[in-house]
Amino acid sequence: MTALAVTGHMDLTEDTVPLVRAALEHLLEQYADDGRLVGISCIAKGADSLFAEAVLALGGRLSVVIPSRDYRRNKVKPDHAPLFDRLVESAGEVLVLPYDTADRQAYEAANTVLIERADRLVAVWDGKPPNGKGGGTADTVLQTRTADLPVDVIWPNGATRRG
């Protein structure tokens, strides 16, 4: 079994989504050969959900980590809710962390769970340093590297973020 966790940007531009989707599929194919691929994701909008969809498309098993009890109600926007719900339903495991509110502490705990359960981390990351808010993509990459876990960075040529 190969357990791959994901971290990545939520604010991918519309033109970036197909680039990231193709790069994820290409990377994940090498782990899906033995039929024992497990993808671990918080299934947030953007990179997390693209990764989860790719894992399922390749016949892998999805393990979902939800940062808090209120995450679906308070953090999942209406445009992402149908995909979020479909991914939860498709998951072989759903772990809801024991936090009431989706805040920095809950996100950092979720990232720690991802790292603890993974053999590798897939990071859809533009390479920029942490923004100081904690729990973001760059923070997760740094935490993973500190734990001596391999990180595969995906940021295709032409990829951009909104804003």
Residue, then its C-alpha position, 0 to 999 in steps of 0.5 A: m500500500t502507498a498512502l499519499a496525502v495532499t496539500g495545496h492551494m484552494d484558489l487555483t484559476e480556472d485555466t490552472v485546474p486542468l493543468v493541475r488535474a493532468a499533473l496529478e493524474h500523471l504523478l498518481e499513475q505510478y502509485a496506482d499500478d499495484g491497486r493499493l493506492v490510498g489518497i488522504s485529503c481534507i477535500a477542500k476546494g481546489a487542489d485537495s478535491l482534484f487530488a481526491e478525484a484523481v485517486l478515485a479515478l485510478g481505483g484508489r481508496l480515499s481517506v478523508v480528514i475533516p478538520s472540525r465538526d462545523y467544517r461542512r456547515n461553515k467552510v464549504k461554499p455552495d459551489h463546492a458542496p456537491l463535490f465535497d459531499r460526493l467525495v465524502e460518500s466515496a471515501g473508504e474512511v472519514l475522520v472528523l477531528p474533535y474540534d468544534t470550529a474550523d480554525r487555525q488549530a483545527y487546520e494544523a491538527a488536520n495537517t499533522v494527521l495527513i503527515e502521520r498517515a502518509d508515506r509521501l506528500v503531494a503538494v500543489w504549491d507555487g513555492k512561495p513561503p508561508n503567509g504567517k496564518g498557519g496551516g497553509t500549503a507552505d506550512t504543511v510542506l515545511q512540516t512534512r520535510t521536517a518529518d523527513l517525509p518525501v514531498d512531490v511538488i506539483w506546479p505546472n508551467g502556466a499555473t496561477r492563483r486567483g488574486 
